Amino acid sequence: MTGGRYRRPDGSHRVVVTGVGAVTGFGVGLPAFWQGVTEARTAIQPTRRTFEAMEVVHPAATVAGYRPLDHFSEAQLLTCEPFVQYALLAANEAIAAAGLTSADLTDAAIVLGCGGGGELSRQETAIHLFANRRPRAHPTTVPRTNHQACCGMIAIEHGILGPSFVVATGCASGSHAISQATTMVRHGYAERALTGGTEANVIYAVMRCFDAARTIASDTCRPFSTGRSGLALGEGSGILVIETMESADRRGAPVLAEIAGFGMSSDATDTVQPTIRGPVRAVMQALADAGLNTDEIGYLNAHGTGTPLNDRVETAVAHAVFGPHAARLMMSSTKSQIGHTFGAAGALELIATILGMTRGVAPPTVNYQGADPDCDIDCVPNEARAHRFDAAVSQSFAFGGVNAAIAVRAV
């Protein structure tokens, strides 16, 4: 059991990433994700969902070629919604990459972000109870829809007895979860943690709701570009293994990056209209926490939803934080490739950032049609770019006016 010998009230444990796993619109596994990113492809395509005689078709990125029975038994699938399945697959990959065994994980923490939880089962239950006027719900509805099911199944699979919980702050859930897990490891409440996010909400009801909010793109997601019209939904999971530097050194584990700092803030202005001051505060806090100067940041993974307002505000945030350095800073959006994965977005985008840093590649913004004068940044348009950088920021901004930014550096 993790005891007092690990505790550091000053939070002086350095926190490093030793394994990552991904499930995205490019398929199951990190290789598929990174290949899709570096080849500047997009997993977004017209996606159809129906209810009775009604249908909705919008751009979305669902997990390519995914067949649940290839990975899980029928008994497991009784209580495992897709968001849980994706989290478990990504966690298994991250654990293997970090070289950990179940014995190493007994006291680990599990901190995941998830915006919607079991949206599919909620939709099916609503149809069953209200449209079909049935008096009883399915007996597995509650365990299938609980957000924390994603943590529970990972704990069961690997015998993890440490603290576990879910953060649900919409688009910022994954980044908030990673920040909370980092705090726990810094202070020695856990020597290591599984953290990140997961989501599976490309369903009829959710597509209708975002359509009503007028945030979905008419064709595809093209952040920072002229002609952009909105976001594309996405699904998947990104999981990171984080641990103290001492633990990684002792194990001889591969260190991908250090989580050097993070910042969190609220806009305190509007629940849906983004502002500049909240995101600026989060990014500045992340840099200060990391002890990094603005001109040391070589790449920024943007929230980059592709909505006209977000991208304009986010560009203004970059100029406010980085000043003249913003003109030289590469700042791209992974959402142009895998869609907006909500609770998983912060984790998958941080993974893309870390892989870019370790492999000398700036991920691209695809679907770019031309410059928008309100988005005067280098968004790495349409092609990944060879680029060495030793420090980077990944940022997430959510409805409700909640923001998170994470700074990483090479080790």
VMD Tcl script that draws the C-alpha trace (Angstrom):
set ca {
  {0.00 0.00 0.00}
  {1.26 3.48 -0.84}
  {2.26 4.89 2.52}
  {3.77 7.96 4.14}
  {7.25 7.29 2.76}
  {6.10 8.54 -0.64}
  {4.36 11.67 0.64}
  {5.80 15.06 -0.21}
  {3.71 17.95 1.05}
  {5.62 20.31 -1.23}
  {4.60 18.30 -4.32}
  {8.22 17.89 -5.37}
  {7.95 14.50 -7.06}
  {8.66 14.95 -10.77}
  {5.94 13.25 -12.83}
  {6.75 11.48 -16.08}
  {4.81 9.60 -18.75}
  {6.00 6.04 -19.32}
  {3.25 4.55 -21.47}
  {0.34 5.64 -23.63}
  {-2.55 3.92 -25.39}
  {-5.19 5.12 -27.84}
  {-8.45 4.19 -29.49}
  {-9.55 6.67 -32.16}
  {-11.37 7.04 -35.44}
  {-8.25 5.59 -37.06}
  {-8.78 2.32 -35.19}
  {-7.67 0.50 -32.05}
  {-4.11 1.12 -30.93}
  {-1.45 3.79 -30.86}
  {0.19 2.83 -34.19}
  {-3.05 3.42 -36.09}
  {-3.52 6.78 -34.37}
  {-0.01 8.04 -35.00}
  {0.06 6.80 -38.58}
  {-3.17 8.65 -39.28}
  {-1.81 11.81 -37.69}
  {1.52 11.83 -39.51}
  {-0.04 10.91 -42.84}
  {-2.33 13.94 -42.42}
  {-5.46 11.86 -42.90}
  {-8.86 12.45 -41.35}
  {-11.11 9.81 -39.85}
  {-14.11 12.12 -40.15}
  {-16.80 11.07 -42.60}
  {-20.56 11.50 -43.05}
  {-22.17 9.41 -40.32}
  {-25.82 8.35 -40.24}
  {-27.89 7.65 -37.12}
  {-31.62 6.83 -37.07}
  {-34.63 6.63 -34.81}
  {-37.72 5.03 -36.35}
  {-38.37 6.92 -39.61}
  {-36.11 9.83 -38.68}
  {-32.43 10.09 -39.50}
  {-29.58 12.48 -38.98}
  {-26.34 12.62 -40.98}
  {-23.39 14.64 -39.74}
  {-19.59 14.46 -39.97}
  {-18.14 12.23 -37.24}
  {-15.18 9.97 -36.52}
  {-16.21 6.59 -35.15}
  {-13.68 3.84 -34.36}
  {-12.72 2.28 -37.68}
  {-13.38 -1.43 -38.05}
  {-14.34 -1.87 -34.41}
  {-16.05 -5.14 -33.48}
  {-16.60 -5.53 -29.72}
  {-16.52 -9.33 -29.80}
  {-12.97 -9.19 -31.16}
  {-11.93 -7.84 -27.77}
  {-14.56 -8.78 -25.18}
  {-16.77 -11.72 -24.25}
  {-20.55 -11.54 -24.46}
  {-20.68 -11.62 -20.67}
  {-18.38 -8.59 -20.42}
  {-20.40 -6.67 -22.98}
  {-23.54 -7.01 -20.84}
  {-22.17 -4.33 -18.52}
  {-19.57 -2.59 -20.71}
  {-20.74 0.32 -22.84}
  {-18.43 1.36 -25.70}
  {-16.90 4.17 -23.62}
  {-15.80 1.55 -21.08}
  {-14.51 -0.79 -23.77}
  {-12.39 1.94 -25.35}
  {-10.91 2.94 -21.99}
  {-9.97 -0.63 -21.12}
  {-8.33 -1.24 -24.52}
  {-6.32 1.99 -24.30}
  {-5.35 1.27 -20.70}
  {-4.13 -2.23 -21.57}
  {-1.95 -0.78 -24.32}
  {-0.53 1.94 -22.07}
  {0.24 -0.53 -19.27}
  {2.05 -2.87 -21.66}
  {4.04 0.01 -23.15}
  {5.10 1.10 -19.67}
  {6.33 -2.41 -18.88}
  {4.08 -2.79 -15.85}
  {2.62 -5.95 -14.35}
  {-0.50 -6.30 -12.22}
  {1.74 -6.45 -9.14}
  {3.10 -3.00 -10.02}
  {-0.42 -1.59 -10.22}
  {-1.93 -2.67 -6.90}
  {-1.72 0.80 -5.36}
  {-2.05 2.83 -8.56}
  {-4.64 5.57 -8.95}
  {-7.13 5.69 -11.81}
  {-8.33 9.17 -12.77}
  {-10.25 9.46 -16.03}
  {-12.23 12.14 -17.81}
  {-15.60 11.33 -19.36}
  {-18.21 13.82 -20.44}
  {-21.24 11.67 -21.19}
  {-20.79 8.19 -19.74}
  {-23.27 5.61 -21.01}
  {-25.11 7.76 -23.54}
  {-26.08 4.81 -25.74}
  {-27.81 2.94 -22.92}
  {-29.58 6.11 -21.78}
  {-30.92 6.63 -25.28}
  {-32.04 3.00 -25.57}
  {-33.67 3.15 -22.14}
  {-35.55 6.34 -22.97}
  {-36.93 4.73 -26.13}
  {-37.83 1.60 -24.19}
  {-39.61 3.43 -21.36}
  {-41.22 6.36 -23.12}
  {-41.58 5.58 -26.82}
  {-42.40 1.91 -26.30}
  {-44.18 2.54 -22.97}
  {-42.53 -0.35 -21.20}
  {-42.76 -0.39 -17.37}
  {-39.25 -1.68 -16.59}
  {-35.74 -0.75 -17.66}
  {-33.06 -3.32 -18.42}
  {-31.43 -4.51 -15.16}
  {-27.93 -3.54 -16.37}
  {-28.90 0.04 -17.21}
  {-27.43 1.58 -14.06}
  {-24.01 -0.15 -14.16}
  {-23.75 0.43 -17.92}
  {-24.44 4.16 -17.74}
  {-22.37 5.13 -14.70}
  {-19.38 7.27 -15.68}
  {-17.17 5.48 -13.16}
  {-17.68 2.13 -14.89}
  {-14.63 2.95 -17.00}
  {-12.47 3.14 -13.87}
  {-14.10 0.08 -12.32}
  {-13.47 -2.23 -15.27}
  {-9.81 -1.20 -15.50}
  {-9.41 -1.82 -11.76}
  {-11.06 -5.25 -12.06}
  {-8.94 -6.23 -15.06}
  {-5.65 -5.37 -13.34}
  {-6.40 -5.83 -9.63}
  {-5.93 -2.14 -8.87}
  {-6.88 -1.21 -5.29}
  {-5.88 2.46 -5.28}
  {-8.13 5.51 -5.52}
  {-10.22 5.87 -8.66}
  {-12.63 8.51 -9.87}
  {-14.01 10.27 -12.93}
  {-13.87 13.95 -13.82}
  {-16.81 15.18 -15.90}
  {-16.19 18.68 -17.23}
  {-17.19 18.18 -20.85}
  {-14.48 19.02 -23.37}
  {-11.94 19.65 -20.58}
  {-12.55 16.36 -18.74}
  {-9.43 14.57 -19.98}
  {-7.11 17.49 -19.25}
  {-8.65 18.03 -15.83}
  {-8.27 14.32 -15.04}
  {-4.59 14.32 -16.02}
  {-4.03 17.43 -13.90}
  {-5.67 15.81 -10.87}
  {-3.71 12.59 -11.33}
  {-0.49 14.60 -11.64}
  {-1.27 16.34 -8.35}
  {-1.72 13.00 -6.61}
  {1.59 11.63 -7.93}
  {3.47 14.86 -7.24}
  {2.44 14.72 -3.60}
  {2.94 10.99 -3.22}
  {-0.67 9.93 -2.71}
  {0.04 7.44 -5.50}
  {3.38 6.42 -6.97}
  {1.78 5.98 -10.37}
  {-1.58 6.49 -12.03}
  {-3.58 5.60 -15.09}
  {-5.14 8.76 -16.41}
  {-6.71 10.24 -19.53}
  {-10.21 10.12 -20.90}
  {-12.83 8.20 -22.83}
  {-16.03 8.89 -24.76}
  {-18.55 7.20 -27.05}
  {-21.43 9.50 -27.89}
  {-21.89 9.40 -31.66}
  {-25.56 8.53 -31.31}
  {-28.83 9.91 -32.64}
  {-29.79 11.97 -29.58}
  {-26.38 13.60 -29.12}
  {-26.08 14.43 -32.80}
  {-29.52 16.04 -32.70}
  {-28.60 18.08 -29.63}
  {-25.36 19.46 -31.05}
  {-27.14 20.14 -34.32}
  {-29.71 22.19 -32.40}
  {-26.86 24.11 -30.75}
  {-25.61 24.99 -34.24}
  {-22.09 23.81 -33.51}
  {-21.76 20.89 -35.97}
  {-19.93 21.44 -39.24}
  {-21.84 21.30 -42.49}
  {-19.12 19.21 -44.15}
  {-16.08 18.51 -41.95}
  {-13.96 20.01 -39.20}
  {-11.47 22.55 -40.58}
  {-10.01 24.52 -37.64}
  {-8.51 27.98 -38.19}
  {-9.43 27.81 -41.87}
  {-11.53 30.02 -44.02}
  {-14.88 28.33 -44.63}
  {-14.96 26.52 -41.30}
  {-18.46 25.87 -40.02}
  {-18.20 23.85 -36.83}
  {-17.04 20.71 -35.10}
  {-17.30 17.02 -35.94}
  {-18.15 14.50 -33.24}
  {-15.63 11.80 -32.43}
  {-15.20 8.85 -30.09}
  {-12.35 6.94 -28.51}
  {-10.02 6.91 -25.55}
  {-6.54 8.05 -24.62}
  {-4.80 6.67 -21.52}
  {-1.43 7.60 -20.07}
  {0.65 5.87 -17.42}
  {2.24 8.52 -15.22}
  {4.59 7.92 -12.31}
  {7.29 9.56 -10.26}
  {10.65 10.02 -11.89}
  {12.16 7.94 -9.09}
  {9.84 5.04 -9.88}
  {10.59 5.20 -13.60}
  {14.35 5.33 -12.96}
  {14.17 2.43 -10.54}
  {12.31 0.28 -13.08}
  {14.41 1.38 -16.04}
  {11.15 2.38 -17.70}
  {11.00 4.31 -20.98}
  {10.27 7.98 -20.24}
  {8.32 9.73 -22.98}
  {7.97 13.15 -21.38}
  {7.62 15.00 -18.11}
  {4.31 16.56 -17.15}
  {5.96 19.79 -16.16}
  {2.95 21.89 -15.21}
  {-0.74 22.49 -15.53}
  {-3.24 25.30 -15.10}
  {-7.00 25.44 -14.64}
  {-9.43 28.34 -14.69}
  {-13.00 29.53 -15.19}
  {-14.27 32.20 -17.57}
  {-16.94 33.41 -15.13}
  {-18.67 35.15 -18.03}
  {-20.86 32.84 -20.10}
  {-21.56 29.11 -20.25}
  {-21.27 28.77 -24.03}
  {-19.49 31.86 -25.38}
  {-15.72 31.51 -24.87}
  {-13.69 34.41 -23.54}
  {-10.02 35.28 -23.62}
  {-9.30 35.84 -19.94}
  {-10.12 32.33 -18.70}
  {-7.97 30.42 -21.20}
  {-5.12 32.94 -20.84}
  {-5.15 32.37 -17.10}
  {-5.00 28.57 -17.50}
  {-2.11 28.64 -19.99}
  {-0.13 31.17 -17.97}
  {-0.60 29.04 -14.84}
  {0.64 25.96 -16.69}
  {3.77 27.76 -17.85}
  {4.44 29.19 -14.40}
  {3.91 25.79 -12.78}
  {6.37 24.26 -15.25}
  {8.92 27.05 -14.88}
  {8.86 27.60 -18.64}
  {9.15 30.88 -20.50}
  {6.77 31.53 -23.37}
  {9.59 31.44 -25.95}
  {10.58 27.93 -24.82}
  {7.30 26.46 -26.09}
  {7.88 24.93 -29.50}
  {4.41 23.56 -30.20}
  {0.86 24.05 -28.96}
  {-1.96 21.55 -29.44}
  {-5.01 23.77 -29.67}
  {-8.53 23.10 -28.50}
  {-9.29 23.88 -32.15}
  {-12.92 22.85 -32.51}
  {-13.43 24.42 -35.94}
  {-16.29 26.67 -34.82}
  {-15.97 30.25 -36.08}
  {-15.95 31.72 -32.56}
  {-13.67 29.25 -30.77}
  {-10.86 29.49 -33.29}
  {-10.96 33.27 -33.35}
  {-10.87 33.47 -29.55}
  {-8.17 30.82 -29.30}
  {-5.98 32.76 -31.72}
  {-6.41 35.85 -29.55}
  {-5.45 33.77 -26.50}
  {-2.23 32.67 -28.22}
  {-1.28 36.28 -28.96}
  {-2.13 37.37 -25.42}
  {-0.02 34.62 -23.83}
  {2.91 34.32 -26.22}
  {3.18 37.84 -27.60}
  {5.60 38.08 -30.56}
  {6.46 34.38 -30.14}
  {2.91 33.50 -31.30}
  {3.95 34.33 -34.87}
  {6.59 31.57 -34.73}
  {4.64 29.04 -32.68}
  {3.23 25.97 -34.40}
  {-0.34 25.51 -33.15}
  {-2.46 22.76 -34.67}
  {-5.74 20.95 -34.02}
  {-5.93 17.16 -33.78}
  {-9.73 17.45 -33.84}
  {-9.49 18.01 -37.60}
  {-8.36 14.37 -37.82}
  {-10.24 12.43 -35.13}
  {-13.16 14.75 -34.39}
  {-14.13 16.16 -31.02}
  {-13.88 13.27 -28.59}
  {-15.06 15.40 -25.63}
  {-13.96 13.58 -22.46}
  {-11.12 11.88 -24.35}
  {-10.00 14.97 -26.26}
  {-7.51 16.39 -23.77}
  {-5.84 12.99 -23.34}
  {-5.61 12.10 -27.04}
  {-4.34 15.57 -27.89}
  {-1.72 15.40 -25.14}
  {-0.63 12.00 -26.48}
  {-0.29 13.49 -29.97}
  {1.76 16.32 -28.47}
  {4.07 13.94 -26.58}
  {4.58 11.68 -29.60}
  {5.32 14.73 -31.73}
  {7.92 15.87 -29.21}
  {9.62 12.46 -28.94}
  {9.62 11.88 -32.70}
  {10.32 15.38 -33.99}
  {7.01 15.96 -35.75}
  {4.45 18.74 -35.44}
  {0.99 17.22 -35.97}
  {-1.03 18.91 -38.71}
  {-4.36 20.67 -39.00}
  {-6.05 18.97 -41.95}
  {-9.01 20.02 -44.11}
  {-7.48 23.49 -44.27}
  {-8.72 25.59 -47.20}
  {-6.96 28.89 -46.68}
  {-6.05 31.60 -44.23}
  {-8.61 33.40 -42.10}
  {-7.29 36.86 -41.14}
  {-8.77 36.36 -37.66}
  {-6.64 33.22 -37.21}
  {-3.16 34.51 -38.00}
  {-1.21 31.56 -36.62}
  {0.87 28.74 -38.07}
  {-1.63 25.89 -37.76}
  {0.64 23.42 -39.65}
  {-1.86 23.18 -42.50}
  {-2.55 19.87 -44.24}
  {0.84 18.21 -43.70}
  {2.73 17.03 -40.63}
  {5.99 18.92 -40.34}
  {9.43 17.78 -39.21}
  {10.06 19.92 -36.15}
  {12.16 19.36 -33.05}
  {10.83 20.86 -29.84}
  {11.56 20.26 -26.18}
  {8.51 21.83 -24.56}
  {4.86 22.07 -25.54}
  {1.38 22.90 -24.30}
  {-1.94 21.12 -24.85}
  {-5.08 23.06 -23.96}
  {-8.78 22.29 -23.52}
  {-11.70 24.71 -23.14}
  {-15.22 23.54 -22.31}
  {-18.83 24.70 -22.14}
  {-19.49 26.17 -18.74}
  {-16.41 28.32 -19.19}
  {-13.96 25.79 -17.70}
  {-10.40 25.58 -19.00}
  {-7.29 23.45 -18.57}
  {-3.78 23.55 -20.01}
  {-0.93 21.06 -19.59}
  {2.74 21.78 -20.24}
  {5.13 18.94 -21.07}
  {8.85 18.84 -21.69}
  {11.40 16.39 -22.98}
  {13.47 14.42 -20.48}
}
mol new
graphics top color blue
foreach p $ca { graphics top sphere $p radius 0.5 }
foreach p [lrange $ca 0 end-1] q [lrange $ca 1 end] { graphics top cylinder $p $q radius 0.2 }
display resetview
